[in-house]
Amino acid sequence: ANPLFYDIPNGILYPTNYALDNLGTPLGITTDLAGINRNMLTPDFGAYEFSLPVNDAKILNLRTAFEPCFTAGDTLKVDIVNTLTTPLNFSTQNLNIAYTISGASTASGNILVNSGTLAGGATTTVNLATGLNLSPLGTYNLTATLNATWDDLPFNNSINKEIIVSPVVASISRDTACAGTSITLTLTGITGLVQWEKNTGTGWNSIAGADSVVSTDILGSLNSSYRSMYCGNLISNAVNAVPVVVTAPTTINDTVCAGNPATLNATGPSTGTIDWYNAPTAGTIVGTGNTFTTTVSTTTTFYAESSIGASGFVGMAASNPIGTPGSGTGANYSISFDAISPFELNTITIYQNATANNTPGTLTIGLYNSSNVLLQSTVVNVIGYTQVSNPTPVTVSLNFNIAPGTGYKLAPISWTGISNLIFQPAAQAPAGGFPYPYTIPGVVSINHSFLTSTVRLDLYYYFYNWNIIAGCSSVSRTPAEIFIKPLPAISLPVTTEFCQGNPVILDPGTIAGTYLWSTSDVTQTISPNTAGKYIVTATGTNGCVKSDSTDVIINMLPVIAANATDVEVCDGTQVTLSGSGTGTGTVTYTWNHNVIDQVGFIPTSTETYTVIGKDAKNCESTDMVTVIVNPLPVVQATSTLPELCFGDLVTLTGSGAPNLSWDKNVADAVPFAPTTTEVYTVTGTDANNCSSTDSVTVIVNPLPMVEANVTSTTVCAGDQVTFTGSGADTYTWNNGVTDNVPFTPVVTLSYTVTGTDANNCINTDEITVAVNPLPIVTANATATAICFGGHVTLTGSGADTYSWNNNVKDDVAFNPATTLSYVVTGTDANNCSNTDEITITVNPLPDVTLENFKVACLNFPAFDLSGGNPVNGTYLIGGTNPVTSFNPKDYTVGFHAITYTYTDANGCTSSAQGTIEVSECVGIAETAFESGSVKVYPNPAFNQFTLEVNATVNEAAEIMVYNSNGKIVKVEKTNFLEGSNKIKFETSEFARGVYYIQILTNTGSVNQKVVLN
């Protein structure tokens, strides 16, 4: 809610924020709850008055010029924002900024800003101190405070900032790594963009893309140094990485005939292994070892890669040993090993002893070199257990990256929460000591334990089941190729079949080389005439040999016959031909003259047909059959009338054959009366019993379906109708009517139409038209003359329903705005209509005004009321009885509404409103303003008006606007200057009506009236 208050110990209510609009109209007590006297008017009850903030400068940020780089010659800057909308002019609104720097370097001072401007919402930067030396390492505390008497919001004038200047150190994830692998470069003590550089012996060069504090690089085959450029031209320390380079193997190719296995050979490092791949990079391992044997169909390249080292587990196995708790720490209680190639010591297994089970603790494990210098360490979380026999193993992560070297030592440095670690004492060692060394060939060798400086093979200290991640491969792979010599391209089918009496040729295909058949033939092709298996062997010019064979089979011919359903037919009769017989498998039959076996067809002339029968072995035989075709008689059908009307007779006659017959029960040459249009067919048969037909069509035209139509069968007297016929082509009417021509019927009557169609057929129809008389309509009004704003009701009579023009509704009162004639249309039950007209005269209201009254003091005598125009009206003050005079003693101090009413000769009445102010008039003149010194215009006003005051002196004033009920609707405080003062009032939010303006000053008051339309 606005305003919002809260309670404090002294009972005073204050606003909780600066967002109060401070626009409440003061109508209550003259002091607020803080006991502070307010202006000459009264504030809101309970409000704590204050001024809204106008000017505010806020510290947005405190920074140095080169953050995050901190160097000698740095600059301290402060960003200041104007949080409000009012511009700040520092030449008149001076701003003092105090700053301090504490830490490894110190500074303090004050800066005065006394020039320039800062727009609302804008930000500016001020340099507080230059030449600062922030290069010493350590923590710095920076402060800045704004001081300005004009700042309305001091709570945001201070800022504190801490910066930490740390040493910039470059480090590398591994100082020894496989050539071709990625290493991580890290720069601590700085943020932002940097640039890493690399030196492989030819000078420092930037690494493309390595521009962040954590970057990566691919280690090549040369020893490499790394450093970083930061903060422009500063250079970090250098770190070194030594690559482990594995020599790529040498390979020997192989050449074989297709289908034979080939063997590739490779030679690599003596301590390494060879892996064979199917691609120069990535790909899949297809073999391992110095030789690789495989069979391929085409010339193929494989790739050999050398590898040294291997990942795995080494050391004494973690298998619940029976050991002894030991408390020795450091390099004197360690296990010693050599790193043959670089590897990562990923995890180890330990056994912790404690006074109680599930005791949490920490263990610090260190890696020492042969001189007992600590190289790496890590802290791991552990859980202690009480048992010594069969203790619980715990695996912890070390992630130590170890370069090749000898005499490394792994030892506990310290622990918390647990009592000791379990090791294997001499009493548990077999004869000759534990089986040192524990090795992964080419990677690591765990050689012995140390007790102080003594080498011990009969002790095994603390760390079991070492998980080693190791191994390097050659950066590139060496290709080795298997060359495939093609075999001779010969081919014979599995079987070769031919029909008895047909020749056959066996051909395996043309090659560059020689042939040898099982028949001892050395030619490319042979033609056998007996069944059996035939083998050919081909030798190519490259020495590769291939053999193939085929089984030759001789098949017998089928025995078939040609058959017909009828060997003599009439022209147009269907015949079916079919073949029959026996052979190997299913026999299929094919006919000449486009005949399909066992499919009926119509022969057009006498013909001999040949069938070919083919069995499942494609062996064929033939046979023939002749079909005789007799011609058909020529028959003709005739009619005495090809087209007639319904009910007429017609005679049909046939010719061209000795025997004639008609369909549809028609007798040849006998008249009959058809009822519908039909096609009649006559059939004639000759001596060969061959028949043919002919047809004739007799058209029977039906009588037209004539219909009499009219636009309306019921009309009002005087209305026209149009008669039309349908269903025929031409129409004639009785009673003087012409088809499709408007006609005015006088009385109710029946009309007949005669229609004739295109076939000259005739039919008739009849229709009746009823004629109704018109209603007698009268227009009526409750009054034919009214005053503007008055109501009138119009009604119609003489019909059943009525409608008026000018948006008037029958028997519904309305307010006519001007004198106008109104027409009513009445409609009876037969929907026949008639009209009538009436005029309504609207008289205007009189224009009534009331002049302003002067302030009436309580001690004034009664005075006659005047100022109403036109004259001879009546005055009303707070009641219903008219008055002619006003006595101030009869009224209370304040404003009293007065109404002036006037009625003209037409009986039309209008009113005007005003107010009379009754005042005690103690020590104040009736008016402090000269006559005519206060004006309101325009008056009447619409959305705004101007109040013009001619003041004689400079003085403060309060302007109040009252509505006609005496309620204050607006208050304006101002200072009048001597001379003309103009104040505009926006009134779009006020209702229409009469309003009164009261101007109060220390020397008097004056009233004015304004009308808002």
N, C-alpha and C positions, 0 to 999 in steps of 0.2 A: 504494500500500500504506500501511497505518497501523500503526506509525509509519514515517515516511520520514526517512532520514538523509543527510547529505553530509559530505565531508571538508574540513577547514580546515587551515591550515599547522601548527598545534600538535598535530594528530592527534586532536583531540577531536571526537566526533560530537554534533551538535545536531539537534533537530527543526527542520523547515523551515517549519512553520506553527503556528497556534494551535488547530488543529482536533483535536489528539490527545485521545483520550478518557481517558487516564491510568488505565485500569482493569486493566492486566495484573497477573496474580498473581505476586508476587516469589518466585522460587525459586532465584536465582543468587547472585552475589557480593554483598558488603556495601557496596561502593563503586561508584559509576558511573565511566564512562570519563573524566570530568573530575577524578577523584580525590577526589570529595566523599563524606564519610561520610553514610550514609542512616540510616533508622530502625532500631529494634532487630531488625527482620526484614530480609530480603534483597530487593533490587529485581531487576527483569528485567535479564538480561545485556545490556549495551550500551545501556541506556536512559538518556537524560538527563532527569532528573525536574524538573518545574516545576509551578507552579500555573496553572490556566486563568484567563483574564481574567474579571473580575467587573464592573468599572466602566470605562466609556469614554464620553467626550464628544467629539464630532467637529464641526469647523466645516463646515457644509453650504454656506454661501453668505455672501459679503461684498458689501453693496450700499448704495446711497444711497436715501433715501426717495422721490425723485421721478424716478429713472431712467426713460427716457433724458434727462430734463430735468435740467440741472445749473445751480442758481441760488444766489444768496445766501440764507442761512438754511436750508441743507440739513442732513440728519441722516444719520450713518453708522450702519448697522445690521449685525448679524451674526446668522445663523441657526445654532443649535446643535442637534444631534440626539443622543439617547441610543441608541447603536448596539446595546446589549445589552439583556437582559431585566430586569436588576436596576434598580429605581427609584433615581434620584439625589435626595438630600436636601441642597440647597445650604446649609441652616442648619448642618449638621455637615460637609458636603463643600464647602468654599468653593472658588470658581472665580475665578481672576484672568485677565482678558483684556487683553492689551497690543495697541495699535494704532498705526499711523503713516500719515500722508498726506504725500507729497512731490510737488512739481511747482509749478505756478503759485501754489498756496496750500499751506501746510503745517500739520500738526497732529500731535500724538501724545499718548498718555496710557494709563492703566490703569483698568479697571473691575473692581470686586470684586462678584461675585454671591454673596450670603450668605443668601438667603432663597428659599423656594419649593421645589417638587419637580418632577422631570421623569420621567415614566413610561417604561418600556422601549419603544423604538421611536418615542417622541414627539419633537416639535421645538418649540423656543422661540426667540423673537427678543429680542435685547438691544440697546438703543440705546447706541452707544459715544460719539458726540459729536454735539452739536446746534449750530445757528447757524453751520454751515460755509459759507464763501463759495467755491463751485465755479463761479462764473460766468466768471472769467478764462479765456481760451482757452488751450489747451495740453494736455499729457499729464500725468496724475496716476497715481502708483503707490500703491495701498492695500495694507496688510498687517494681519493680525490673528493673534495666537498665544494659545492656551489654556495656562494653567499650573495644574496641580493634582497634589498628591502622591498622590492616590488613583487617578489615571488610569492604567489598566493598558496602554493602547495609545497611546503618545504620538506615533506616526508620523503620525496624522491631525489633529494639533492646530494646524497652521498653514495659512494661505491667502494668496496674493498675487493682486492684481487690478489691471489697467491700464484706465483710462478715458481717452478722448480727448474733450475739449470743443472742438468745431469751430464756426466761425461759421455761423449759420443764414441761408441765402441763397435767395431765391425767383428763379426764372428761367422764361422762356417759350420754347416751341419756335420761335415766329415772332412778330415784333412787327408784321408786316403780313400779313394773310391775307384770303382771299375771305370775304365775309359768308356765314354759314351753314355754314362748315367747322369741323372740330374742331381745337383747339389743345391742346398738352400743357403742363401746369403742373408744375414740379419744385421741391421744397424740399429742399436739401442741408443736412447738419450736424445732422440730427435724424431719429429713427425713431419709429414708432408712429402713432397717429391724430392727424390735424390737421383743420382746417376752413378751406377756401379761401373767400374772399369776392370779390365783384365790385362795381365802381362804374362805372355808365354815365352819371354826372352827377347822380344823385339820391340818392347816399349808398351806403354799403357794405351789401351783403346777402349772406347765406350762399348758396353754390351747393349745391343738393341733391345728395347722393351724392358730393361731392368731399371726401372725408375721409381720403385717403391722401397720402403725400408726393409720389406721382406720380399726378396726376388729369388729367381732360380737361374741356373746356367747349366749347360751340358758340358761336362768335363771332357776335354779332348785327350789326345795321346801324349801331350806335353805337360811338364810341371807348370802349374798356373798359380799366379798371385792375384788376389782380389783386393780392391779398396773402393771407397765410395766418395764421390763429391757431394757436398751438402752445403746449404746456406750460401749458394753462389760459388765461392772459390775455396771453401774449406775442404780439407782432405782427411779422411779417417785413417786409422792404422791399417796395415796390410795383413791379410791372412793367406795361407798357402794351402794348396791341394795337390797331392801327388797321385797321378793316375796309375792304376794297375792295368798294364797293356798286355793283352793276350794276343799272341801272333796268330794271324789267320792261317789255316792249314793249306798245304799244297795237295792237288788232286790229280788223278789219272783217269782219262775217259775210257770207254769201252765201245766196241762196235760188234753187233750180232745181227743174224737174220731174224726177221719178224717171227714172233712166237717163241723165241729162245730166251732164257734168262741171261741178264748182263750183270757184271760186277764192277762197281766203282771203288777206287782206292783213295785214301787221304792220309796225310802225315801231319801231326800237330805237335804241341808241346809235350815233352816226355811225361810230365806229371798230370796232364790233362786228359780230357775225353773229346771224342768227335761226335757231333750230332748232325744228322742229315735232314734237310728241310726241302719242302716243295716250292719255296718262294725265296727270293733274295732277302726279303725282310718279312717279319711276322711269319705267317704261314703255319704249317703243321709239321711236327717231327715225324718222319717216315722211317727213320732208322738210327741206330747208335753203334759206334765202333769205327775202326779204321777201314773196314770194308762194308759195302752196302750192295746186296744182291736183290734184283727185282726184275719183273717182266713187264715191258711196256709195248704198246702197239705202234707208236710213232716215236720219232726222235724226240727225246725229252731231256731237259736240264734239271739237275738237282743241285743243292747248295750245302756245302760242308761248313760247320761252325765249330771253332775250338772253345773249350771251357776248362777252367781250373777251379778247384775248390768245390764244396758242396754244403748244403744246409743239413741239419740234423741234430740229434741229441748226443752229448758226450759227457764223460764223468761217471762217477758211481751212481747207479740207478737208485731212484727214490722208491724203496720197497720195504718201508717200515724197519729200518735197521735197528739193531740193539746197540746203542751208543752210550756215550758218557757226556753229561753236561759240561760245557766249557765256558769260561768267562773271559778268555784272552781276546784282546782286540788289537787292531792295527796290523802293520806289515809283519810283525813278529809272530803272528798267529794267522798265517795265510796259506793259500794254495797257489803254486807257481805254474805258469803256462807260457808257451811260445805261440805267437800269431804268425803263421806261415804266409797267409794272404789276408787282406782286410776282411773283417766280418763284424756282425752285430751280435753282441751277447744279449739276447732278447729276454729270457727268463731263467730263473734258477729255482730249485726247491730247497726249503730249509725246514728244520724242526726246532720250535721254540719251547723252552721250558719255563714254567711260572709256578708260583705258590698256589694258584687256584686256576681251575679250568676257565676257558673263555675270557682270559684277561687281555684287554686291548692294550696295544703298545705300538711303538715305532722302532724301526731299525734303520740305521744309516750304514750303507755298504759302499766301500771305496775301491777304486782301481789304482794300483801303484805301479811305477816303473821299477826297473832293477835297482835303482838308487833309492828306493823307498819314497819317491816324490809322488804325492797324491795327484793323479791325473783327472779322475772323474769321481763323482759320488752321487748318490741318490738316497732319498728317505722313503721307506715303504711302511705301510700299515700292516701290523701283524697281530695275531691272537695267540696267547700263550696257553699251554696245557701242562698238566702235572705229570703225566706219564713219561717215563724214560724208555721202558721197553715198549715196542710197538707204538711209538708216538705218532701224532697226527701231522702229516706233511702239509706245508703251505707253499704254493707257488707264487712268486713275486716277480714284477717286471723291473728290469734294469735298463734295457735299451742303450747299452754302452756301445759306441762305435769304436772299434779297435783297429789300429793300423798295424801293418806287419812289424814285428819286433820280438825280442827274447826277454825272458826274465820278468814278465808281468806277474803281479801278485793281486789276488782278490781276497779282501779281508773285511770283517765287520769293524766299523769305526766306533759306534756307540749304539746304545738302545735304551728305551724307556718302557716301563710297564712289565717287561719280562725279566727273568732272572739270568738266563744264559741260553746258548745254542748247543745243539747236540753234534758231536763230532765222533769219528771212529778212532778209538785209541789203539795203542800198540797191542793190547791184549786181544783185540779182535782181529788183528792182521794175520793172514796166513803166513806160512813159512816163506821167508824171502821178501815179505812186505806185500802191500796191496799191489794189484796188477797195473802199476804205472808203466808206460804212459797211456793215458786215455786219449785217443786221437780221432780226428776226421782228416784223412790224408789230404795234404795240400792246403789245409785250412788251419787247424789248431792241434796242439799237443799239450795235455795237462801232465806235467812231468813229476811233481812231488809236492809235499807240504813243507812249510817252514815252521820250526819251533825256535824262536829268536832268530839266530842266523844259521841254524843247523838244518841241512837238508834231511828230511825224514821220509822214507818210503813206507814206514810202518804206521804213519798217521794219515788220516784223511779229514781235512778241516771243513766242516760246516755246510759246504755248497754242493748239492747233488743235482743230477739230471740237467746239465746246462743245455739250453735251447739256442743253437747257433744258426744264424741266417747269414749265408756267405755265398761266394761263387762269382766269377767274372767270365764273360764270353768275349770272343774276338769282336771288334767293332764291325767288321764286315765279314761276309760269308764268301767262300770260294766256289765258283760254279764247277760242276763236273757233268759231262754230257754223255748220254747213251745214244749212239747213232744206230738207227734201224735200217738194215738193207731189206728192200721189199722182196717178197716171194714172187715167183712167176704168177701172173694174173690169169689162171685157167679156172674153168668151171664147167662141170657136167651135171645134168639133172640126176636126181636119185634114180629115177626110172625113165626109160625111153620106150614108148609104145607106138606101134603102127599097125594099120589094117592089112589083111592078107592081100598080096598083090601090089602094094604101094612101096616105093623105095624109101630108105632112111639114111641120114648122114649124121655122124657123131663129130662135133667140132668143139673143142675146149676153149677156143679163142686164140688170137694171134699174140705171140710173145717174141722177144729177142732172145733166142736160145734154141734148145733141141727138144724133140718129143720122142717117147718110147711107149708103144701100146703093148698090152698083154698079148696081142696077136703078133708081136714082133715088128709091126709096122712102125716106121719112124716119120711118117707124114703127119701134117696137122689134123687131117680128117680121114675117117674110114667109113665104109658103107657095109655094115653086116647084113646078112640075109637069114640068120638063125638067131633064135633067142639065146640069152645068156648074159654073163657079167663081163663088161669090158673096162680095163684100167688103163689110164694114161699117166705117165710121169714126165714132168717138164723140168728142165734145168736151165736157169737164167744165166746170162753172161756174167753176173756177179757171184756165181757159184751157189746160189740158193736154189733148193729143190722143193717141188710141191707135186703131190699126186692127187688124182680124183678118179671116180668110177661111176658107172651107170649100169642098171639092169635093163636089157632089151627084151620087150614082150611083144609077140605077134598075135593080133586079135582077128577072129572069124567075122564075115559079113552077115548082117541080119537078113531074114526071109520075110517079105511084106506083100500086101494086096491092097488095091484101090477099090473103094466101095462108094455107092450113091444111094440116097433114099428113094429116088425115082429117076429112071433113065429117059423118060419122055414126059414133058410138062407143057402147060399153056404159058404164053408170054406173061411174065409178072408173077409166076408161081415160084415159091422158095424151094431150093434144093439144098441138102446137107451132104457134103463129101467127107469121108473118114478113111484113115489108113489103119491097117491091122497087120500083125505079124509077130515074129519072135526074134530076139537078139540078146546081146549081153546087157543085162540091166534094163532100164526103161528105154523104150524106143520112142522117139519124137518124130512127127510127120510134118512136112512142109510141101504145099501145093503151088503150082504155077498159076497164072492169071489172077493173082492177089486173093486166092481162096485160102481161108483159114480152116484147118482141120476141125471137124465137128461143129462148125459155126455156119448156120444157114445163110444162103445168099440167093439172089434172083438172077439167073442167067438171062441174057438178052438175045442170044442166038445159039444155034447148035454148035457144041464145042467138045474137043477131047482134052481131058485134064490129067496131068502127071503128078504123082506124089513121090517124094523122097523120104525114106525112113532112115533115121540116124539113131544108133544105140548109144549106150553109156560110154563106149570106147571110141565114139566119133566115126564108126564104120557105117557106110551108107549103101542102100539098095533102092530101086525105083519100080513103079507099076503105073497103069493108065486106065481111064474109064471115060466113055462118050455119053453126053446128055443132049437129047433132041428137044427143041423149043418150038411149039406151034403158035401162030399169030392169033390175036383176039378179034372178034367181030367189031364193026364200027357202028355204034348205037347212037340215035339222036332223039332228044326230048323236046316237044313244042307245046305252047300254051296259047289259047285264044285271047286271053287278056293278061299281059304281064303285070298290070297294076289296076286295082279296083277299089270300090268303097265297100264298107262293111255291109253284107247281105246280098251282094251281086253274085251271079253264077259264072263259072269258068270251066273249060274242057281241056284235058291234057291228053297228048297223043305221042306214042313212041314208034321208031322205025329202025331198020338195019339188021334185024335178026328175026328168025322164025318164031321164037318164043319171047314174049314181052311181059313184064310184071312191074307194078308201081308200089312204092311204100305208102304208108299212112292211109291204107284202106282205099286208095284211089283206083277206079277201074279205067282201063285204057279207053279213050274216046267217049266217056260218059260224063255229062255236066254235073258239077257239085258247087256248093256255097262255102268257101273257106271262111273261118272266123278270125284267123291271125295270119300274119305274113309267115310263109313257110318255104323251105327248099324241098322240091319233090324229085325223087330219083327213080329212073326206069332201068331195069336190068334186062339185057338181051343175051340169049344162049344159042351157039351154033351147033353144027353136027359133030364137032370134036369135043363137045361139052365144055367149050371155052366161052367164058362170059365176059361182058364189059358193061359199063353203066354210063348214063348221062343224066344231067340234072337241069331243072328249070326252077326259077324263083318266082313265086306269086306274091305280090305285095298287097296287103289288106290295110287300108288307111282307116283308123278309128275316127268316130265323130269327135269334134273338138269339145273340151270340158270348159264351157263358157261360164264365167263368173261375173256378176254385177257388183261393182265397188263404188263407194262414195267416200269423200274425205271426212264426213261426219253424218251419222244417221239421226242425230238430234242436234238442232241448231236453234239459235235465238232469232227472233224476227229481224230481218234485214241482213243476216249473215249469208255469205255465198258458200256454195258447195260445188265440188267438181265430181262428175260421174265418169267412171272409166270402166271399160270391159277388159277382161283378161281371159287367156286360154285359147284365143283364136288370132286371126290376122286383121280383120276389119270388123267394125261394130256400128250398129244403128240402134237409136233409142226412141221410145214413144214420148208423148207429152212435151214435145218441142225441145228436148235435150239433145245437145251435140257432145259426142264422146270427147272427154278430156278438155272441155271448155267450161269455165266457171259459170254457175247458174244460181239465181236467187229464188228459192222456193217460197211460195206465199202461204200455203196450207200443208198440212200433213197429207202425203200422197204416195202411192206405189209406182215404181218405174221399171220397164222391161227393156233388156238389151238383147239383140240378135247378133251372134258372132259367126263369121265364116273364115275357115282356115285356108292354107295354101293349096289343099287338095279339093277346094270348093265344097267342104263339108260344113253343115250348119247346125247350131244349137242355140238355146236361149236361157236367160236367168232373170230374176226379179229382185228388187230391193225397195224398202220403204224408208222415207225421210220424215221425221216428226219436227214441227216448227213451234217453239215456245215464245210467249210475249215477254217484253223487257220490264223490270221493276221500276217503281217511281221513287227516287231517292231524294232525301232532304238533309242539308248540313245544318247542325245546331251548335250553340256555344253557351257556356255558363255566363259569359259577359263578352260584349263586343268592344269594350274600352277598358283598359287597366293601366295601373302605374308600372313603371319599370321595376322588374323584380317580382311582380305579382304573378299569380298562377291563373290559368284558364284551362277548362276542359272542353274538348270538342267531341261531339257524338253525331253519328249518322242514323237515319231511320228510313223505313220503306223497303229494306232488303234484309238479308240474313247476316252477311259479313261485310266489314267496312275497312278500307285502307285510305290513309291520308298522305298527301305530299309533305315536303319539308320536314320529314322524320317525325311526324306526329303520330301517336298511337290513339286509336279510338277509345274514348272514355277514360283516358289517363291524363292527369293534370301535368302541365309543363309551363315553363317560363319563357314567353316570347321576348326576344330582344328588341325587335323593331316592328312597326306596323307592317302587316303582310296579309295577303289573301291565301286561304287554304282550300284545297279541293279534296272532296271525299268521293271515293268510288265504292258503290254498294253492289254486292253480288248476291243473287237469290239462290234458292235450292237447285235451280236448273243451270246454275253457273252463268246466268245472264246478268250483265252489269249495266249501271247507269251512273251519272255523276251529278254533284251539286257543289256550290262554292259559297264561302263566307269570309268576311274581312275582319281582323282583330286589330284595333288601334292601341298602340303602346305609348303612354305619355311619359316624358322624362321626369326624374326626381329633381327637386329644386337644388341649386348649388348653395349650400349653407356653410358659413365660416364664423369663427369666434376669435376675437382679438385677445392678445395676452393681457392678463391682469397684473397690476403692480403688487408688490409685497404689502399685505395688510397687517399693520402693527396692532397688538392687543388693545392699545389705548386709542385706536382710531374710532371715530363715530361710524354708525351705519351709513352705507352709501348704496345708491341705486345701481343695479346691474345693467350693463350696456356692452356694446361691442359685437352683438349677434347680427348677422346679415344673411338674408333680408330681414328687415325689422318686423315687429309685431309677432315675434315668436315667443316661446316660453322657456324659462330657465329652471333647471332642477339641480339641487345640491344634496346628494346623499339620501334622497327620499323619492316619493311619488307625487308630492304636491308641488305645483309650480310656485316659484318665488320671484319677487321683483327687486329685492334689495338684499344686502349682505352686511351683517353686524359681526365684526371679528370677535366680540366678547362671547358670542354664542358658540364659538368653535375652539378647538384645541390648537396648540402650536403645531405647525406642520403643513402639509399640502392637502387640499381638499378638491376632489374632482367636481367639475361643473359641466353640465350638458345643456346645449341650446338646440331647441327643436322648432322647425318651421314647416307649415302645411300650405301648398299653393292652391290655386283655383280649381285644379283638377282633382283635389283631394290627395295629392301625393306629398309624402312627408320625408324629411331628411334631417340629420342632426350633425353638430360639431361639438368636440370635447375640448376642455381646457382645465387648468388648475388655478386655485387661489392659494397663495402661501400666507399662513398666519404666523407672525414672528413676534418675539418679545421686544425686538428692536432696542436692546440695551446697549447704549454707547456706539451704535452703528447707524450710519445714515441709511436712508431707504435704499439707496443704490450708490455704489462707489464708482459707477461708470456714467459717463455723460450720455445724454440722449442720443441714440443711434450709434453708440460705440460698439454694440454687439450685434452681429449679423449671422444668420444661418442660411446657407444656399448650397444646392438648389433646394427649394422647399415648396411642394413636396419633393422628397428624394427617393432614389431607387435602391442602389447598392451602397452608396456612400454620400456623405454630405460634409461641407466645410464649415467650421466655426471660426469666424473672424472677430477678434477682439482688439479694439483700439485702447491701449492702456496709457494712463497719464504718468505712471511711475513704474520702475522695476519692482516686481513683487511675486512671491510664490502664490500658487493658486491650485485649487482642487476642483475638478469638473466631474459632476455626477449626472448620469442620464437615468430618468425614471420612466416607467411605462405608465399607462393611463390608470393603473391600479395603485400607483405610488411606490412600486417596488424598484429598487436600484438595479439596473441591468448592466451598467458599465461605470467604472471610476477611472479617471485619468489625472495624474499629478504632473504639473508643469511649472515653469517659471516664466511669467510674462515680462517681456522687455518693453520699455517705453516705445510707443508707436504701435504699428500693426503686427498682430500675431495671428497666424493661421494654423489650425489643427484639423486634420482630416480624420473622420470616423468611418470605419468599415461597418456596414449594417446588414450585410447579406445574411448574418446569423439571426437577425431579429425578425419577429412576426410583423405583418403589416399593421398599421394603426398610428395613434398619436403618441408622441414621446415628449418629455419635458427635460430641458437642460438647465441645471443650476450651477452657477460659477461662484465659488467661495474664495475670498481673499481675507487678509488681515484687516482690510479697510471696508469690506462690504460684500454684497452678493447681488446677483442678477439672474433672472429666469428667462428662458426662451422655449418656444414650442416648435417641433418639427414633425411633419407627417411623412410616414414611410409607406410607399405604394408597393 
